[in-house]
Amino acid sequence: MPQDDRCVTDGETISKATNTATQSPELYDADSHDLIRVQGARENNLKNVSVEIPKRRLTVFTGVSGSGKSSLVFGTIAAESQRMINETYSAFVQGFMPNMARPDVDLLDGLTTAIIVDQERMGANPRSTVGTVTDVNAMLRIIFSRLGQPHIGSPQAFSSNVASISGAGAVTMERGGKTVKERRSFNITGGMRPRCEGMGKVNDIDLTALYDENLSLNQSAITIPGYSMDGWYGRIFRGSGFFYPDKPIKKFNKTELADLLYKEPTKIKVDGINLTYSGLIPSIQKSFFVQRCGCAPTAYSRIRRSRGNFYCLSRMRRHQTQ
């Protein structure tokens, strides 16, 4: 039996019935609008479909191809939400917007703003995510800025040329067959790391996938697509004069191998034509990593080797302590 409790407020007696077996859930302001109600949807191949979709939940629409999933979600619910938003603009603004017809449905209740994320690729930029495209990322930043406890740091924390984190330690090195200890220090400025550009990993190049060391340049030792010895790259590499083109790569000395792989852009003349020679690694980094959009995905995945945070941080320390 339910228990009958009596509350007295300002001289008035209020009866409050509670059940010890089933407690009523805590109510919020939005609980009266927790559903999106669709009645009699007939858009495209839908035949009087009526559903109730709960809000603040992950709802998945499944079915075979042609069952009406997109017609219900995109063609009915999202289309009506967008049409209602467009009607809030002035007549002048609506003249520049597409004219959207009302979907074929008897009732749509409880609609809110719909964010549509297309199934196509958003671009090759790894910084483009669902959060950045839909501005959800900006909303999350606002929430964290209101609820978080910001750390101001030292007076020099935001100086561009002053390190915000510094450290020092002894590093064991081997030189000339002897083990010596050197004291090194490193500085890490705030913000993204230059090596990984804030991505948390570094795309390095796997040298074993670049060339066949048993072959010479004239024997097409470079195995990366687009670097054929019959084209411009082959003409530049063979006519650079930095190494003998009939010599197998495994017989290159340190200077020749460094010129082949890492040499910075250098002006050369091949057959009377002024050209620019650049090592294989800088050329590939420019064409595959910086301008990834036009390269073949298979070739890019073959030469790419991702390294994690530890590699990125260690490389930065080594670079800054040299």
MOPE-V479355 format. One record per pair of residues at least 4 apart in sequence whose ideal C-beta (glycine too) atoms are under 7 Angstrom apart, sorted by the first residue. I is the first residue (numbers start at 1). J is the second residue. D is the distance in whole Angstrom. If there is no record, write none. Layout:
i->I j->J d->D
i->I j->J d->D
This chain:
i->2 j->17 d->5
i->2 j->18 d->6
i->2 j->19 d->5
i->3 j->18 d->6
i->3 j->20 d->6
i->4 j->15 d->7
i->4 j->17 d->6
i->5 j->16 d->5
i->5 j->18 d->6
i->6 j->13 d->6
i->6 j->15 d->7
i->7 j->14 d->5
i->7 j->16 d->6
i->8 j->13 d->6
i->9 j->14 d->6
i->27 j->31 d->5
i->30 j->34 d->7
i->33 j->110 d->5
i->34 j->54 d->6
i->34 j->55 d->5
i->35 j->52 d->5
i->35 j->53 d->7
i->35 j->54 d->6
i->35 j->55 d->7
i->35 j->110 d->5
i->36 j->53 d->4
i->36 j->55 d->7
i->36 j->77 d->7
i->36 j->110 d->5
i->36 j->111 d->6
i->37 j->52 d->5
i->37 j->107 d->7
i->37 j->109 d->4
i->37 j->110 d->6
i->38 j->49 d->7
i->38 j->50 d->6
i->38 j->51 d->5
i->38 j->76 d->7
i->38 j->77 d->7
i->38 j->105 d->6
i->38 j->108 d->6
i->39 j->50 d->5
i->39 j->106 d->5
i->39 j->107 d->4
i->40 j->48 d->5
i->40 j->50 d->6
i->40 j->105 d->6
i->40 j->106 d->3
i->40 j->107 d->7
i->41 j->46 d->5
i->41 j->49 d->4
i->41 j->72 d->6
i->41 j->76 d->5
i->41 j->105 d->5
i->42 j->46 d->5
i->42 j->47 d->7
i->42 j->48 d->6
i->42 j->104 d->4
i->42 j->105 d->7
i->43 j->71 d->5
i->43 j->75 d->5
i->43 j->76 d->5
i->43 j->103 d->5
i->43 j->104 d->5
i->43 j->105 d->7
i->44 j->68 d->7
i->44 j->71 d->4
i->44 j->75 d->6
i->45 j->66 d->7
i->45 j->68 d->5
i->45 j->71 d->6
i->46 j->68 d->5
i->46 j->71 d->5
i->46 j->72 d->6
i->49 j->68 d->7
i->49 j->72 d->6
i->53 j->59 d->6
i->54 j->59 d->7
i->61 j->69 d->4
i->61 j->72 d->7
i->61 j->73 d->6
i->63 j->67 d->3
i->63 j->69 d->5
i->68 j->72 d->6
i->69 j->73 d->6
i->70 j->74 d->5
i->70 j->75 d->6
i->71 j->75 d->4
i->71 j->76 d->6
i->72 j->76 d->5
i->72 j->77 d->7
i->73 j->77 d->6
i->73 j->78 d->6
i->74 j->78 d->5
i->74 j->79 d->7
i->74 j->116 d->7
i->75 j->79 d->6
i->75 j->103 d->6
i->76 j->80 d->7
i->76 j->103 d->5
i->76 j->105 d->6
i->77 j->81 d->6
i->77 j->114 d->7
i->78 j->82 d->6
i->78 j->114 d->4
i->78 j->116 d->5
i->79 j->83 d->6
i->79 j->100 d->6
i->79 j->103 d->5
i->80 j->84 d->6
i->80 j->103 d->5
i->80 j->108 d->5
i->80 j->111 d->6
i->81 j->85 d->7
i->81 j->111 d->5
i->81 j->113 d->6
i->81 j->114 d->4
i->82 j->86 d->6
i->82 j->100 d->6
i->82 j->114 d->7
i->83 j->87 d->7
i->83 j->100 d->4
i->83 j->102 d->7
i->84 j->111 d->7
i->85 j->113 d->7
i->86 j->94 d->6
i->86 j->97 d->6
i->86 j->100 d->6
i->89 j->93 d->4
i->89 j->94 d->5
i->90 j->94 d->7
i->91 j->95 d->7
i->93 j->97 d->7
i->115 j->134 d->5
i->117 j->130 d->6
i->117 j->133 d->7
i->117 j->134 d->7
i->122 j->128 d->5
i->122 j->133 d->6
i->123 j->128 d->5
i->124 j->292 d->5
i->124 j->293 d->5
i->126 j->199 d->6
i->127 j->132 d->7
i->128 j->132 d->6
i->128 j->133 d->6
i->130 j->134 d->6
i->131 j->136 d->5
i->131 j->137 d->4
i->132 j->137 d->5
i->135 j->139 d->6
i->136 j->140 d->6
i->137 j->141 d->7
i->138 j->142 d->7
i->139 j->143 d->7
i->140 j->144 d->6
i->141 j->145 d->6
i->142 j->146 d->6
i->143 j->147 d->6
i->144 j->148 d->5
i->153 j->157 d->3
i->153 j->164 d->7
i->156 j->162 d->4
i->157 j->164 d->5
i->157 j->190 d->6
i->163 j->187 d->3
i->163 j->188 d->7
i->163 j->189 d->6
i->164 j->189 d->6
i->164 j->190 d->4
i->165 j->188 d->5
i->166 j->185 d->7
i->166 j->187 d->5
i->167 j->185 d->7
i->167 j->186 d->6
i->168 j->183 d->7
i->168 j->184 d->7
i->168 j->185 d->4
i->169 j->184 d->7
i->170 j->181 d->5
i->170 j->183 d->6
i->171 j->182 d->5
i->171 j->184 d->5
i->172 j->179 d->6
i->172 j->181 d->6
i->173 j->180 d->6
i->173 j->182 d->6
i->174 j->179 d->6
i->175 j->180 d->6
i->184 j->321 d->5
i->185 j->321 d->7
i->186 j->317 d->4
i->186 j->320 d->5
i->186 j->321 d->6
i->187 j->320 d->6
i->188 j->316 d->7
i->192 j->197 d->6
i->192 j->198 d->3
i->193 j->198 d->7
i->193 j->312 d->6
i->193 j->316 d->6
i->195 j->202 d->6
i->195 j->312 d->5
i->195 j->315 d->5
i->195 j->316 d->5
i->196 j->200 d->6
i->196 j->201 d->6
i->196 j->202 d->5
i->196 j->312 d->4
i->200 j->309 d->6
i->201 j->306 d->5
i->201 j->307 d->6
i->201 j->308 d->6
i->201 j->312 d->7
i->202 j->307 d->5
i->202 j->311 d->6
i->202 j->312 d->5
i->202 j->315 d->7
i->203 j->289 d->5
i->203 j->304 d->5
i->203 j->306 d->6
i->204 j->305 d->5
i->204 j->307 d->6
i->205 j->210 d->7
i->205 j->281 d->6
i->205 j->284 d->6
i->205 j->303 d->5
i->205 j->305 d->7
i->206 j->303 d->6
i->206 j->305 d->5
i->209 j->302 d->5
i->209 j->303 d->5
i->210 j->222 d->7
i->210 j->223 d->7
i->210 j->224 d->6
i->210 j->280 d->6
i->210 j->303 d->6
i->211 j->221 d->5
i->211 j->222 d->5
i->211 j->223 d->6
i->211 j->249 d->6
i->212 j->221 d->5
i->212 j->223 d->6
i->213 j->248 d->7
i->213 j->249 d->5
i->213 j->250 d->4
i->214 j->248 d->6
i->214 j->250 d->6
i->215 j->219 d->4
i->215 j->220 d->7
i->215 j->221 d->4
i->215 j->248 d->6
i->216 j->221 d->6
i->216 j->245 d->6
i->216 j->246 d->5
i->216 j->247 d->6
i->216 j->248 d->5
i->217 j->221 d->6
i->217 j->229 d->6
i->217 j->237 d->6
i->217 j->238 d->6
i->217 j->245 d->4
i->218 j->229 d->7
i->218 j->238 d->7
i->218 j->245 d->5
i->218 j->246 d->5
i->220 j->228 d->7
i->220 j->229 d->5
i->221 j->249 d->5
i->222 j->227 d->5
i->222 j->280 d->7
i->224 j->284 d->7
i->224 j->299 d->6
i->224 j->303 d->7
i->225 j->296 d->6
i->225 j->299 d->5
i->227 j->233 d->5
i->228 j->234 d->6
i->229 j->234 d->3
i->229 j->238 d->7
i->230 j->234 d->6
i->232 j->236 d->6
i->233 j->237 d->6
i->234 j->238 d->6
i->235 j->239 d->6
i->235 j->270 d->6
i->236 j->240 d->6
i->236 j->270 d->6
i->236 j->275 d->6
i->236 j->277 d->6
i->238 j->245 d->4
i->239 j->270 d->4
i->239 j->271 d->7
i->240 j->268 d->5
i->240 j->277 d->5
i->242 j->256 d->7
i->242 j->259 d->4
i->243 j->247 d->7
i->243 j->252 d->6
i->243 j->256 d->4
i->243 j->259 d->6
i->243 j->260 d->6
i->247 j->251 d->6
i->247 j->252 d->7
i->252 j->256 d->4
i->252 j->257 d->4
i->252 j->260 d->7
i->253 j->257 d->7
i->254 j->258 d->6
i->255 j->259 d->6
i->256 j->260 d->6
i->257 j->261 d->6
i->258 j->262 d->5
i->258 j->263 d->7
i->259 j->263 d->5
i->259 j->279 d->7
i->260 j->279 d->7
i->260 j->280 d->6
i->261 j->279 d->5
i->261 j->280 d->5
i->261 j->281 d->5
i->262 j->279 d->5
i->262 j->281 d->5
i->263 j->277 d->7
i->263 j->278 d->7
i->263 j->279 d->4
i->264 j->282 d->7
i->265 j->276 d->5
i->265 j->278 d->5
i->266 j->277 d->5
i->267 j->274 d->7
i->267 j->276 d->6
i->268 j->275 d->6
i->268 j->277 d->5
i->269 j->273 d->7
i->269 j->274 d->6
i->270 j->275 d->5
i->278 j->282 d->5
i->278 j->283 d->5
i->279 j->283 d->7
i->280 j->284 d->6
i->281 j->285 d->6
i->282 j->286 d->6
i->283 j->287 d->6
i->284 j->288 d->5
i->284 j->303 d->7
i->285 j->289 d->5
i->285 j->290 d->7
i->286 j->290 d->5
i->286 j->291 d->7
i->287 j->291 d->6
i->287 j->295 d->6
i->288 j->292 d->6
i->288 j->295 d->5
i->288 j->300 d->5
i->288 j->303 d->7
i->292 j->300 d->6
i->295 j->299 d->6
i->295 j->300 d->5
i->296 j->300 d->7
i->297 j->301 d->6
i->298 j->302 d->6
i->299 j->303 d->7
i->300 j->304 d->6
i->307 j->311 d->3
i->307 j->312 d->7
i->309 j->313 d->6
i->310 j->314 d->6
i->311 j->315 d->6
i->312 j->316 d->6
i->313 j->317 d->6
i->314 j->318 d->6
i->315 j->319 d->6
i->316 j->320 d->6
i->317 j->321 d->6
i->318 j->322 d->7
